[in-house]
Amino acid sequence: MTESDFNKNIRYLYPGYTYNNAVRHVAQFHTGAEPPLIDFKKLYDPEVRIKDYEDRNARIKKYFMNAPEKLLVIDITKEETTRKICDFLGIPEGLVIPVPHLNKT
């Protein structure tokens, strides 16, 4: 995907959104001095997106490593109820409900 294709598609989905907005959003989580350039050839590469996702999760966990009570990490596909979420948010036990698994195969 070229920058031109990106701009055409993003403007259709989000009127007023520009390449500069995208660079700013990517740079928001970048730790280097300069914002990274977007490699449009890898924009939809599953391996790149998965690595970005895993790297971001690792940064979040590292950020909260000295305050684990401020971060809830769960696999919602394995939870039977909302108990952990309610406990984390201080919601009364009476509001715990089963987790709906509508698309579970």
PDB file as gemmi writes it, atoms N, CA and C in Angstrom:
CRYST1    1.000    1.000    1.000  90.00  90.00  90.00 P 1                      
ATOM      1  N   MET A   1       0.852  -1.175   0.000  1.00  0.00           N  
ATOM      2  CA  MET A   1       0.000   0.000   0.000  1.00  0.00           C  
ATOM      3  C   MET A   1       0.898   1.239   0.000  1.00  0.00           C  
ATOM      4  N   THR A   2       0.601   2.170  -0.864  1.00  0.00           N  
ATOM      5  CA  THR A   2       1.373   3.402  -0.945  1.00  0.00           C  
ATOM      6  C   THR A   2       0.794   4.438   0.005  1.00  0.00           C  
ATOM      7  N   GLU A   3       1.558   5.506   0.226  1.00  0.00           N  
ATOM      8  CA  GLU A   3       1.064   6.600   1.068  1.00  0.00           C  
ATOM      9  C   GLU A   3      -0.211   7.187   0.474  1.00  0.00           C  
ATOM     10  N   SER A   4      -0.247   7.284  -0.857  1.00  0.00           N  
ATOM     11  CA  SER A   4      -1.425   7.816  -1.528  1.00  0.00           C  
ATOM     12  C   SER A   4      -2.648   6.923  -1.284  1.00  0.00           C  
ATOM     13  N   ASP A   5      -2.462   5.603  -1.390  1.00  0.00           N  
ATOM     14  CA  ASP A   5      -3.565   4.669  -1.113  1.00  0.00           C  
ATOM     15  C   ASP A   5      -4.026   4.797   0.328  1.00  0.00           C  
ATOM     16  N   PHE A   6      -3.054   4.897   1.236  1.00  0.00           N  
ATOM     17  CA  PHE A   6      -3.381   5.035   2.656  1.00  0.00           C  
ATOM     18  C   PHE A   6      -4.241   6.272   2.881  1.00  0.00           C  
ATOM     19  N   ASN A   7      -3.785   7.414   2.338  1.00  0.00           N  
ATOM     20  CA  ASN A   7      -4.525   8.668   2.524  1.00  0.00           C  
ATOM     21  C   ASN A   7      -5.931   8.588   1.938  1.00  0.00           C  
ATOM     22  N   LYS A   8      -6.064   7.966   0.772  1.00  0.00           N  
ATOM     23  CA  LYS A   8      -7.379   7.839   0.146  1.00  0.00           C  
ATOM     24  C   LYS A   8      -8.299   6.984   1.023  1.00  0.00           C  
ATOM     25  N   ASN A   9      -7.804   5.859   1.506  1.00  0.00           N  
ATOM     26  CA  ASN A   9      -8.621   4.954   2.318  1.00  0.00           C  
ATOM     27  C   ASN A   9      -8.936   5.547   3.692  1.00  0.00           C  
ATOM     28  N   ILE A  10      -7.952   6.166   4.316  1.00  0.00           N  
ATOM     29  CA  ILE A  10      -8.167   6.692   5.668  1.00  0.00           C  
ATOM     30  C   ILE A  10      -9.118   7.879   5.631  1.00  0.00           C  
ATOM     31  N   ARG A  11      -9.042   8.687   4.582  1.00  0.00           N  
ATOM     32  CA  ARG A  11      -9.965   9.824   4.483  1.00  0.00           C  
ATOM     33  C   ARG A  11     -11.398   9.361   4.270  1.00  0.00           C  
ATOM     34  N   TYR A  12     -11.564   8.214   3.608  1.00  0.00           N  
ATOM     35  CA  TYR A  12     -12.899   7.670   3.425  1.00  0.00           C  
ATOM     36  C   TYR A  12     -13.461   7.217   4.776  1.00  0.00           C  
ATOM     37  N   LEU A  13     -12.636   6.535   5.552  1.00  0.00           N  
ATOM     38  CA  LEU A  13     -13.078   6.023   6.852  1.00  0.00           C  
ATOM     39  C   LEU A  13     -13.150   7.115   7.907  1.00  0.00           C  
ATOM     40  N   TYR A  14     -12.169   8.029   7.897  1.00  0.00           N  
ATOM     41  CA  TYR A  14     -12.070   9.078   8.916  1.00  0.00           C  
ATOM     42  C   TYR A  14     -11.815  10.420   8.234  1.00  0.00           C  
ATOM     43  N   PRO A  15     -12.863  11.114   7.818  1.00  0.00           N  
ATOM     44  CA  PRO A  15     -12.687  12.398   7.138  1.00  0.00           C  
ATOM     45  C   PRO A  15     -11.802  13.348   7.952  1.00  0.00           C  
ATOM     46  N   GLY A  16     -10.839  13.972   7.300  1.00  0.00           N  
ATOM     47  CA  GLY A  16      -9.952  14.915   7.972  1.00  0.00           C  
ATOM     48  C   GLY A  16      -8.680  14.282   8.515  1.00  0.00           C  
ATOM     49  N   TYR A  17      -8.609  12.944   8.538  1.00  0.00           N  
ATOM     50  CA  TYR A  17      -7.423  12.249   9.045  1.00  0.00           C  
ATOM     51  C   TYR A  17      -6.351  12.292   7.972  1.00  0.00           C  
ATOM     52  N   THR A  18      -5.118  12.577   8.362  1.00  0.00           N  
ATOM     53  CA  THR A  18      -4.039  12.689   7.381  1.00  0.00           C  
ATOM     54  C   THR A  18      -2.870  11.794   7.762  1.00  0.00           C  
ATOM     55  N   TYR A  19      -1.937  11.684   6.845  1.00  0.00           N  
ATOM     56  CA  TYR A  19      -0.714  10.921   7.089  1.00  0.00           C  
ATOM     57  C   TYR A  19       0.009  11.470   8.321  1.00  0.00           C  
ATOM     58  N   ASN A  20       0.012  12.782   8.500  1.00  0.00           N  
ATOM     59  CA  ASN A  20       0.686  13.382   9.657  1.00  0.00           C  
ATOM     60  C   ASN A  20       0.039  12.934  10.963  1.00  0.00           C  
ATOM     61  N   ASN A  21      -1.294  12.783  10.969  1.00  0.00           N  
ATOM     62  CA  ASN A  21      -1.960  12.245  12.151  1.00  0.00           C  
ATOM     63  C   ASN A  21      -1.474  10.835  12.442  1.00  0.00           C  
ATOM     64  N   ALA A  22      -1.354  10.019  11.393  1.00  0.00           N  
ATOM     65  CA  ALA A  22      -0.909   8.634  11.561  1.00  0.00           C  
ATOM     66  C   ALA A  22       0.504   8.587  12.128  1.00  0.00           C  
ATOM     67  N   VAL A  23       1.403   9.416  11.590  1.00  0.00           N  
ATOM     68  CA  VAL A  23       2.778   9.454  12.087  1.00  0.00           C  
ATOM     69  C   VAL A  23       2.800   9.886  13.546  1.00  0.00           C  
ATOM     70  N   ARG A  24       1.993  10.871  13.891  1.00  0.00           N  
ATOM     71  CA  ARG A  24       1.928  11.347  15.271  1.00  0.00           C  
ATOM     72  C   ARG A  24       1.422  10.242  16.198  1.00  0.00           C  
ATOM     73  N   HIS A  25       0.413   9.481  15.765  1.00  0.00           N  
ATOM     74  CA  HIS A  25      -0.110   8.401  16.599  1.00  0.00           C  
ATOM     75  C   HIS A  25       0.919   7.285  16.771  1.00  0.00           C  
ATOM     76  N   VAL A  26       1.627   6.958  15.710  1.00  0.00           N  
ATOM     77  CA  VAL A  26       2.666   5.929  15.808  1.00  0.00           C  
ATOM     78  C   VAL A  26       3.792   6.426  16.708  1.00  0.00           C  
ATOM     79  N   ALA A  27       4.176   7.680  16.566  1.00  0.00           N  
ATOM     80  CA  ALA A  27       5.273   8.242  17.352  1.00  0.00           C  
ATOM     81  C   ALA A  27       4.934   8.329  18.831  1.00  0.00           C  
ATOM     82  N   GLN A  28       3.668   8.365  19.166  1.00  0.00           N  
ATOM     83  CA  GLN A  28       3.224   8.478  20.547  1.00  0.00           C  
ATOM     84  C   GLN A  28       3.800   7.352  21.409  1.00  0.00           C  
ATOM     85  N   PHE A  29       3.973   6.162  20.844  1.00  0.00           N  
ATOM     86  CA  PHE A  29       4.478   5.026  21.609  1.00  0.00           C  
ATOM     87  C   PHE A  29       5.918   4.682  21.244  1.00  0.00           C  
ATOM     88  N   HIS A  30       6.532   5.480  20.404  1.00  0.00           N  
ATOM     89  CA  HIS A  30       7.894   5.217  19.959  1.00  0.00           C  
ATOM     90  C   HIS A  30       8.885   5.779  20.975  1.00  0.00           C  
ATOM     91  N   THR A  31       9.918   5.031  21.273  1.00  0.00           N  
ATOM     92  CA  THR A  31      10.859   5.465  22.304  1.00  0.00           C  
ATOM     93  C   THR A  31      12.078   6.195  21.740  1.00  0.00           C  
ATOM     94  N   GLY A  32      12.247   6.220  20.421  1.00  0.00           N  
ATOM     95  CA  GLY A  32      13.393   6.892  19.827  1.00  0.00           C  
ATOM     96  C   GLY A  32      13.195   8.388  19.733  1.00  0.00           C  
ATOM     97  N   ALA A  33      14.253   9.093  19.301  1.00  0.00           N  
ATOM     98  CA  ALA A  33      14.201  10.553  19.216  1.00  0.00           C  
ATOM     99  C   ALA A  33      13.341  11.017  18.038  1.00  0.00           C  
ATOM    100  N   GLU A  34      13.362  10.269  16.961  1.00  0.00           N  
ATOM    101  CA  GLU A  34      12.601  10.649  15.768  1.00  0.00           C  
ATOM    102  C   GLU A  34      11.414   9.719  15.604  1.00  0.00           C  
ATOM    103  N   PRO A  35      10.283  10.244  15.149  1.00  0.00           N  
ATOM    104  CA  PRO A  35       9.149   9.351  14.897  1.00  0.00           C  
ATOM    105  C   PRO A  35       9.490   8.385  13.765  1.00  0.00           C  
ATOM    106  N   PRO A  36       9.049   7.157  13.856  1.00  0.00           N  
ATOM    107  CA  PRO A  36       9.363   6.188  12.802  1.00  0.00           C  
ATOM    108  C   PRO A  36       8.579   6.507  11.535  1.00  0.00           C  
ATOM    109  N   LEU A  37       9.144   6.123  10.408  1.00  0.00           N  
ATOM    110  CA  LEU A  37       8.427   6.260   9.151  1.00  0.00           C  
ATOM    111  C   LEU A  37       7.578   5.011   8.971  1.00  0.00           C  
ATOM    112  N   ILE A  38       6.427   5.172   8.410  1.00  0.00           N  
ATOM    113  CA  ILE A  38       5.553   4.030   8.179  1.00  0.00           C  
ATOM    114  C   ILE A  38       5.967   3.348   6.889  1.00  0.00           C  
ATOM    115  N   ASP A  39       6.254   2.060   6.984  1.00  0.00           N  
ATOM    116  CA  ASP A  39       6.569   1.265   5.796  1.00  0.00           C  
ATOM    117  C   ASP A  39       5.242   0.746   5.260  1.00  0.00           C  
ATOM    118  N   PHE A  40       4.708   1.410   4.248  1.00  0.00           N  
ATOM    119  CA  PHE A  40       3.381   1.081   3.758  1.00  0.00           C  
ATOM    120  C   PHE A  40       3.309  -0.312   3.152  1.00  0.00           C  
ATOM    121  N   LYS A  41       4.451  -0.895   2.775  1.00  0.00           N  
ATOM    122  CA  LYS A  41       4.447  -2.258   2.241  1.00  0.00           C  
ATOM    123  C   LYS A  41       4.156  -3.263   3.345  1.00  0.00           C  
ATOM    124  N   LYS A  42       4.402  -2.879   4.602  1.00  0.00           N  
ATOM    125  CA  LYS A  42       4.195  -3.793   5.721  1.00  0.00           C  
ATOM    126  C   LYS A  42       2.996  -3.387   6.586  1.00  0.00           C  
ATOM    127  N   LEU A  43       2.220  -2.423   6.112  1.00  0.00           N  
ATOM    128  CA  LEU A  43       1.105  -1.897   6.901  1.00  0.00           C  
ATOM    129  C   LEU A  43       0.115  -2.982   7.307  1.00  0.00           C  
ATOM    130  N   TYR A  44      -0.119  -3.942   6.421  1.00  0.00           N  
ATOM    131  CA  TYR A  44      -1.076  -5.011   6.717  1.00  0.00           C  
ATOM    132  C   TYR A  44      -0.396  -6.380   6.824  1.00  0.00           C  
ATOM    133  N   ASP A  45       0.895  -6.390   7.068  1.00  0.00           N  
ATOM    134  CA  ASP A  45       1.647  -7.644   7.232  1.00  0.00           C  
ATOM    135  C   ASP A  45       1.317  -8.231   8.602  1.00  0.00           C  
ATOM    136  N   PRO A  46       0.689  -9.419   8.645  1.00  0.00           N  
ATOM    137  CA  PRO A  46       0.280  -9.995   9.937  1.00  0.00           C  
ATOM    138  C   PRO A  46       1.451 -10.190  10.904  1.00  0.00           C  
ATOM    139  N   GLU A  47       2.596 -10.607  10.405  1.00  0.00           N  
ATOM    140  CA  GLU A  47       3.749 -10.820  11.294  1.00  0.00           C  
ATOM    141  C   GLU A  47       4.191  -9.515  11.949  1.00  0.00           C  
ATOM    142  N   VAL A  48       4.193  -8.439  11.191  1.00  0.00           N  
ATOM    143  CA  VAL A  48       4.588  -7.127  11.715  1.00  0.00           C  
ATOM    144  C   VAL A  48       3.561  -6.650  12.736  1.00  0.00           C  
ATOM    145  N   ARG A  49       2.280  -6.789  12.406  1.00  0.00           N  
ATOM    146  CA  ARG A  49       1.229  -6.339  13.324  1.00  0.00           C  
ATOM    147  C   ARG A  49       1.238  -7.138  14.625  1.00  0.00           C  
ATOM    148  N   ILE A  50       1.454  -8.457  14.535  1.00  0.00           N  
ATOM    149  CA  ILE A  50       1.516  -9.293  15.740  1.00  0.00           C  
ATOM    150  C   ILE A  50       2.704  -8.895  16.597  1.00  0.00           C  
ATOM    151  N   LYS A  51       3.862  -8.654  15.957  1.00  0.00           N  
ATOM    152  CA  LYS A  51       5.053  -8.232  16.710  1.00  0.00           C  
ATOM    153  C   LYS A  51       4.806  -6.882  17.379  1.00  0.00           C  
ATOM    154  N   ASP A  52       4.196  -5.934  16.668  1.00  0.00           N  
ATOM    155  CA  ASP A  52       3.866  -4.630  17.255  1.00  0.00           C  
ATOM    156  C   ASP A  52       2.949  -4.797  18.465  1.00  0.00           C  
ATOM    157  N   TYR A  53       1.947  -5.661  18.323  1.00  0.00           N  
ATOM    158  CA  TYR A  53       0.991  -5.924  19.402  1.00  0.00           C  
ATOM    159  C   TYR A  53       1.715  -6.508  20.621  1.00  0.00           C  
ATOM    160  N   GLU A  54       2.551  -7.510  20.396  1.00  0.00           N  
ATOM    161  CA  GLU A  54       3.269  -8.143  21.499  1.00  0.00           C  
ATOM    162  C   GLU A  54       4.262  -7.183  22.149  1.00  0.00           C  
ATOM    163  N   ASP A  55       4.954  -6.376  21.337  1.00  0.00           N  
ATOM    164  CA  ASP A  55       5.897  -5.389  21.879  1.00  0.00           C  
ATOM    165  C   ASP A  55       5.170  -4.351  22.735  1.00  0.00           C  
ATOM    166  N   ARG A  56       4.015  -3.890  22.263  1.00  0.00           N  
ATOM    167  CA  ARG A  56       3.247  -2.896  23.024  1.00  0.00           C  
ATOM    168  C   ARG A  56       2.771  -3.493  24.346  1.00  0.00           C  
ATOM    169  N   ASN A  57       2.280  -4.726  24.314  1.00  0.00           N  
ATOM    170  CA  ASN A  57       1.851  -5.382  25.553  1.00  0.00           C  
ATOM    171  C   ASN A  57       3.012  -5.522  26.529  1.00  0.00           C  
ATOM    172  N   ALA A  58       4.194  -5.858  26.021  1.00  0.00           N  
ATOM    173  CA  ALA A  58       5.378  -5.989  26.880  1.00  0.00           C  
ATOM    174  C   ALA A  58       5.731  -4.640  27.511  1.00  0.00           C  
ATOM    175  N   ARG A  59       5.637  -3.544  26.737  1.00  0.00           N  
ATOM    176  CA  ARG A  59       5.930  -2.215  27.282  1.00  0.00           C  
ATOM    177  C   ARG A  59       4.922  -1.840  28.371  1.00  0.00           C  
ATOM    178  N   ILE A  60       3.663  -2.178  28.146  1.00  0.00           N  
ATOM    179  CA  ILE A  60       2.626  -1.872  29.142  1.00  0.00           C  
ATOM    180  C   ILE A  60       2.891  -2.653  30.426  1.00  0.00           C  
ATOM    181  N   LYS A  61       3.186  -3.943  30.303  1.00  0.00           N  
ATOM    182  CA  LYS A  61       3.456  -4.766  31.490  1.00  0.00           C  
ATOM    183  C   LYS A  61       4.698  -4.272  32.228  1.00  0.00           C  
ATOM    184  N   LYS A  62       5.708  -3.851  31.484  1.00  0.00           N  
ATOM    185  CA  LYS A  62       6.917  -3.316  32.113  1.00  0.00           C  
ATOM    186  C   LYS A  62       6.599  -2.023  32.866  1.00  0.00           C  
ATOM    187  N   TYR A  63       5.772  -1.170  32.262  1.00  0.00           N  
ATOM    188  CA  TYR A  63       5.395   0.095  32.894  1.00  0.00           C  
ATOM    189  C   TYR A  63       4.725  -0.148  34.240  1.00  0.00           C  
ATOM    190  N   PHE A  64       3.880  -1.177  34.319  1.00  0.00           N  
ATOM    191  CA  PHE A  64       3.125  -1.460  35.537  1.00  0.00           C  
ATOM    192  C   PHE A  64       3.787  -2.491  36.450  1.00  0.00           C  
ATOM    193  N   MET A  65       5.018  -2.899  36.164  1.00  0.00           N  
ATOM    194  CA  MET A  65       5.619  -3.980  36.940  1.00  0.00           C  
ATOM    195  C   MET A  65       5.778  -3.637  38.422  1.00  0.00           C  
ATOM    196  N   ASN A  66       5.903  -2.374  38.775  1.00  0.00           N  
ATOM    197  CA  ASN A  66       6.016  -1.989  40.179  1.00  0.00           C  
ATOM    198  C   ASN A  66       4.671  -1.602  40.793  1.00  0.00           C  
ATOM    199  N   ALA A  67       3.606  -1.736  40.010  1.00  0.00           N  
ATOM    200  CA  ALA A  67       2.257  -1.422  40.502  1.00  0.00           C  
ATOM    201  C   ALA A  67       1.266  -2.410  39.888  1.00  0.00           C  
ATOM    202  N   PRO A  68       1.436  -3.705  40.143  1.00  0.00           N  
ATOM    203  CA  PRO A  68       0.576  -4.702  39.489  1.00  0.00           C  
ATOM    204  C   PRO A  68      -0.902  -4.560  39.842  1.00  0.00           C  
ATOM    205  N   GLU A  69      -1.207  -3.905  40.952  1.00  0.00           N  
ATOM    206  CA  GLU A  69      -2.610  -3.722  41.332  1.00  0.00           C  
ATOM    207  C   GLU A  69      -3.328  -2.730  40.415  1.00  0.00           C  
ATOM    208  N   LYS A  70      -2.572  -2.020  39.568  1.00  0.00           N  
ATOM    209  CA  LYS A  70      -3.162  -1.039  38.657  1.00  0.00           C  
ATOM    210  C   LYS A  70      -3.389  -1.584  37.244  1.00  0.00           C  
ATOM    211  N   LEU A  71      -3.025  -2.847  37.012  1.00  0.00           N  
ATOM    212  CA  LEU A  71      -3.163  -3.437  35.683  1.00  0.00           C  
ATOM    213  C   LEU A  71      -3.834  -4.797  35.799  1.00  0.00           C  
ATOM    214  N   LEU A  72      -4.876  -4.993  35.052  1.00  0.00           N  
ATOM    215  CA  LEU A  72      -5.566  -6.283  35.010  1.00  0.00           C  
ATOM    216  C   LEU A  72      -5.230  -6.954  33.686  1.00  0.00           C  
ATOM    217  N   VAL A  73      -4.659  -8.132  33.761  1.00  0.00           N  
ATOM    218  CA  VAL A  73      -4.337  -8.907  32.561  1.00  0.00           C  
ATOM    219  C   VAL A  73      -5.124 -10.210  32.645  1.00  0.00           C  
ATOM    220  N   ILE A  74      -6.041 -10.383  31.715  1.00  0.00           N  
ATOM    221  CA  ILE A  74      -6.836 -11.614  31.671  1.00  0.00           C  
ATOM    222  C   ILE A  74      -7.010 -12.052  30.224  1.00  0.00           C  
ATOM    223  N   ASP A  75      -7.266 -13.322  30.054  1.00  0.00           N  
ATOM    224  CA  ASP A  75      -7.657 -13.859  28.750  1.00  0.00           C  
ATOM    225  C   ASP A  75      -9.165 -14.050  28.823  1.00  0.00           C  
ATOM    226  N   ILE A  76      -9.896 -13.109  28.285  1.00  0.00           N  
ATOM    227  CA  ILE A  76     -11.353 -13.104  28.413  1.00  0.00           C  
ATOM    228  C   ILE A  76     -11.986 -14.341  27.788  1.00  0.00           C  
ATOM    229  N   THR A  77     -11.286 -14.980  26.859  1.00  0.00           N  
ATOM    230  CA  THR A  77     -11.834 -16.190  26.236  1.00  0.00           C  
ATOM    231  C   THR A  77     -11.826 -17.370  27.197  1.00  0.00           C  
ATOM    232  N   LYS A  78     -11.032 -17.279  28.275  1.00  0.00           N  
ATOM    233  CA  LYS A  78     -10.940 -18.377  29.238  1.00  0.00           C  
ATOM    234  C   LYS A  78     -11.711 -18.107  30.525  1.00  0.00           C  
ATOM    235  N   GLU A  79     -12.212 -16.898  30.684  1.00  0.00           N  
ATOM    236  CA  GLU A  79     -12.951 -16.549  31.896  1.00  0.00           C  
ATOM    237  C   GLU A  79     -14.396 -17.017  31.780  1.00  0.00           C  
ATOM    238  N   GLU A  80     -14.927 -17.535  32.862  1.00  0.00           N  
ATOM    239  CA  GLU A  80     -16.325 -17.981  32.895  1.00  0.00           C  
ATOM    240  C   GLU A  80     -17.260 -16.875  33.394  1.00  0.00           C  
ATOM    241  N   THR A  81     -16.710 -15.985  34.276  1.00  0.00           N  
ATOM    242  CA  THR A  81     -17.519 -14.878  34.811  1.00  0.00           C  
ATOM    243  C   THR A  81     -16.703 -13.590  34.755  1.00  0.00           C  
ATOM    244  N   THR A  82     -17.368 -12.499  35.120  1.00  0.00           N  
ATOM    245  CA  THR A  82     -16.702 -11.193  35.155  1.00  0.00           C  
ATOM    246  C   THR A  82     -16.094 -10.896  36.534  1.00  0.00           C  
ATOM    247  N   ARG A  83     -15.946 -11.916  37.384  1.00  0.00           N  
ATOM    248  CA  ARG A  83     -15.473 -11.733  38.756  1.00  0.00           C  
ATOM    249  C   ARG A  83     -14.150 -10.955  38.829  1.00  0.00           C  
ATOM    250  N   LYS A  84     -13.144 -11.343  38.033  1.00  0.00           N  
ATOM    251  CA  LYS A  84     -11.844 -10.655  38.097  1.00  0.00           C  
ATOM    252  C   LYS A  84     -11.965  -9.183  37.697  1.00  0.00           C  
ATOM    253  N   ILE A  85     -12.787  -8.925  36.699  1.00  0.00           N  
ATOM    254  CA  ILE A  85     -12.993  -7.544  36.253  1.00  0.00           C  
ATOM    255  C   ILE A  85     -13.693  -6.745  37.346  1.00  0.00           C  
ATOM    256  N   CYS A  86     -14.740  -7.324  37.924  1.00  0.00           N  
ATOM    257  CA  CYS A  86     -15.482  -6.636  38.986  1.00  0.00           C  
ATOM    258  C   CYS A  86     -14.595  -6.390  40.208  1.00  0.00           C  
ATOM    259  N   ASP A  87     -13.804  -7.397  40.613  1.00  0.00           N  
ATOM    260  CA  ASP A  87     -12.892  -7.222  41.745  1.00  0.00           C  
ATOM    261  C   ASP A  87     -11.902  -6.093  41.465  1.00  0.00           C  
ATOM    262  N   PHE A  88     -11.352  -6.081  40.253  1.00  0.00           N  
ATOM    263  CA  PHE A  88     -10.364  -5.072  39.869  1.00  0.00           C  
ATOM    264  C   PHE A  88     -10.965  -3.667  39.906  1.00  0.00           C  
ATOM    265  N   LEU A  89     -12.217  -3.546  39.473  1.00  0.00           N  
ATOM    266  CA  LEU A  89     -12.876  -2.237  39.398  1.00  0.00           C  
ATOM    267  C   LEU A  89     -13.640  -1.868  40.668  1.00  0.00           C  
ATOM    268  N   GLY A  90     -13.670  -2.795  41.631  1.00  0.00           N  
ATOM    269  CA  GLY A  90     -14.380  -2.521  42.875  1.00  0.00           C  
ATOM    270  C   GLY A  90     -15.894  -2.562  42.712  1.00  0.00           C  
ATOM    271  N   ILE A  91     -16.353  -3.361  41.779  1.00  0.00           N  
ATOM    272  CA  ILE A  91     -17.789  -3.501  41.531  1.00  0.00           C  
ATOM    273  C   ILE A  91     -18.332  -4.581  42.468  1.00  0.00           C  
ATOM    274  N   PRO A  92     -19.494  -4.349  43.071  1.00  0.00           N  
ATOM    275  CA  PRO A  92     -20.052  -5.327  44.018  1.00  0.00           C  
ATOM    276  C   PRO A  92     -20.209  -6.721  43.409  1.00  0.00           C  
ATOM    277  N   GLU A  93     -20.023  -7.728  44.255  1.00  0.00           N  
ATOM    278  CA  GLU A  93     -20.092  -9.123  43.811  1.00  0.00           C  
ATOM    279  C   GLU A  93     -21.442  -9.473  43.203  1.00  0.00           C  
ATOM    280  N   GLY A  94     -22.488  -8.809  43.645  1.00  0.00           N  
ATOM    281  CA  GLY A  94     -23.822  -9.070  43.113  1.00  0.00           C  
ATOM    282  C   GLY A  94     -23.964  -8.751  41.627  1.00  0.00           C  
ATOM    283  N   LEU A  95     -23.015  -8.003  41.067  1.00  0.00           N  
ATOM    284  CA  LEU A  95     -23.078  -7.642  39.650  1.00  0.00           C  
ATOM    285  C   LEU A  95     -22.206  -8.535  38.773  1.00  0.00           C  
ATOM    286  N   VAL A  96     -21.589  -9.561  39.362  1.00  0.00           N  
ATOM    287  CA  VAL A  96     -20.797 -10.515  38.581  1.00  0.00           C  
ATOM    288  C   VAL A  96     -21.756 -11.323  37.714  1.00  0.00           C  
ATOM    289  N   ILE A  97     -21.425 -11.418  36.433  1.00  0.00           N  
ATOM    290  CA  ILE A  97     -22.269 -12.159  35.487  1.00  0.00           C  
ATOM    291  C   ILE A  97     -21.418 -13.136  34.687  1.00  0.00           C  
ATOM    292  N   PRO A  98     -22.035 -14.126  34.066  1.00  0.00           N  
ATOM    293  CA  PRO A  98     -21.269 -15.015  33.179  1.00  0.00           C  
ATOM    294  C   PRO A  98     -20.744 -14.218  31.976  1.00  0.00           C  
ATOM    295  N   VAL A  99     -19.580 -14.595  31.505  1.00  0.00           N  
ATOM    296  CA  VAL A  99     -19.014 -13.959  30.317  1.00  0.00           C  
ATOM    297  C   VAL A  99     -19.694 -14.578  29.099  1.00  0.00           C  
ATOM    298  N   PRO A 100     -20.297 -13.761  28.242  1.00  0.00           N  
ATOM    299  CA  PRO A 100     -20.931 -14.326  27.061  1.00  0.00           C  
ATOM    300  C   PRO A 100     -19.873 -14.763  26.039  1.00  0.00           C  
ATOM    301  N   HIS A 101     -19.976 -15.954  25.569  1.00  0.00           N  
ATOM    302  CA  HIS A 101     -19.055 -16.470  24.548  1.00  0.00           C  
ATOM    303  C   HIS A 101     -19.866 -16.781  23.301  1.00  0.00           C  
ATOM    304  N   LEU A 102     -20.398 -15.747  22.676  1.00  0.00           N  
ATOM    305  CA  LEU A 102     -21.293 -15.919  21.536  1.00  0.00           C  
ATOM    306  C   LEU A 102     -20.604 -16.499  20.307  1.00  0.00           C  
ATOM    307  N   ASN A 103     -19.319 -16.181  20.115  1.00  0.00           N  
ATOM    308  CA  ASN A 103     -18.603 -16.629  18.925  1.00  0.00           C  
ATOM    309  C   ASN A 103     -17.611 -17.736  19.235  1.00  0.00           C  
ATOM    310  N   LYS A 104     -17.744 -18.368  20.380  1.00  0.00           N  
ATOM    311  CA  LYS A 104     -16.822 -19.424  20.765  1.00  0.00           C  
ATOM    312  C   LYS A 104     -17.051 -20.647  19.895  1.00  0.00           C  
ATOM    313  N   THR A 105     -15.957 -21.204  19.378  1.00  0.00           N  
ATOM    314  CA  THR A 105     -16.082 -22.403  18.527  1.00  0.00           C  
ATOM    315  C   THR A 105     -15.621 -23.633  19.249  1.00  0.00           C  
TER     316      THR A 105                                                      
END                                                                             
